Amino acid sequence: MQCVYDIPDIHCAKCARKIGLALGFTSGVDSSEISLKEKRAIVEIDPNKITKNKIKAIIVALGFSAMLV
């Protein structure tokens, strides 16, 4: 299942990498693409292992706001 999150306060490549690495080590996340230009994360998840809200919580815990699109 694909989930898209707007991350308006992402501002540099280091921020994008931080989010990408955290999601990459999360069980239930099949893939993630973080776009600095679009200020967006596109995340493929296994809904049997993780929820959309859990992904949002991970992004927020890293210090960013996130809104499911």
C-alpha positions as CSV (number, residue, x, y, z in Angstrom):
1,M,0.0,0.0,0.0
2,Q,1.4,3.4,-0.9
3,C,1.1,6.3,1.6
4,V,2.1,9.9,0.8
5,Y,3.0,12.4,3.5
6,D,3.6,16.1,3.1
7,I,6.6,17.2,5.2
8,P,6.6,21.0,5.0
9,D,9.5,21.6,7.3
10,I,12.1,19.4,5.6
11,H,14.8,21.8,4.3
12,C,17.9,20.0,3.4
13,A,19.4,16.7,2.1
14,K,20.4,15.7,5.6
15,C,16.8,15.9,6.8
16,A,15.7,13.8,3.9
17,R,18.4,11.2,4.6
18,K,17.4,11.1,8.3
19,I,13.8,10.3,7.5
20,G,14.8,7.8,4.8
21,L,17.1,5.9,7.1
22,A,14.6,5.8,9.9
23,L,11.9,4.5,7.6
24,G,14.3,2.1,6.0
25,F,14.9,0.4,9.3
26,T,11.2,0.2,10.1
27,S,9.6,-3.2,10.0
28,G,6.6,-3.2,7.6
29,V,8.1,-0.5,5.3
30,D,8.9,-2.0,1.9
31,S,10.4,1.2,0.4
32,S,10.4,4.9,0.9
33,E,11.3,7.9,-1.4
34,I,11.9,11.2,0.3
35,S,11.6,14.2,-2.1
36,L,13.3,17.4,-0.8
37,K,12.0,19.4,-3.8
38,E,8.4,18.3,-3.2
39,K,8.8,18.2,0.6
40,R,7.1,14.8,0.5
41,A,7.6,11.2,1.5
42,I,6.2,8.3,-0.6
43,V,6.2,5.2,1.5
44,E,5.2,1.6,0.5
45,I,4.0,-0.3,3.5
46,D,2.7,-3.8,4.4
47,P,-0.6,-2.8,6.1
48,N,-0.5,-6.1,8.0
49,K,2.7,-5.0,9.8
50,I,2.4,-1.3,10.2
51,T,-0.2,1.5,10.0
52,K,-0.2,4.8,8.2
53,N,-0.4,6.6,11.5
54,K,2.7,4.7,12.8
55,I,4.7,6.0,9.8
56,K,3.4,9.6,10.6
57,A,4.5,9.1,14.3
58,I,8.0,8.1,13.2
59,I,8.4,11.2,11.1
60,V,7.0,13.4,13.9
61,A,9.4,11.7,16.4
62,L,12.3,12.8,14.2
63,G,11.3,16.4,14.6
64,F,9.2,17.0,11.5
65,S,5.6,17.7,10.9
66,A,3.8,15.3,8.6
67,M,0.4,15.2,7.0
68,L,-1.0,12.2,5.2
69,V,-2.1,13.2,1.7
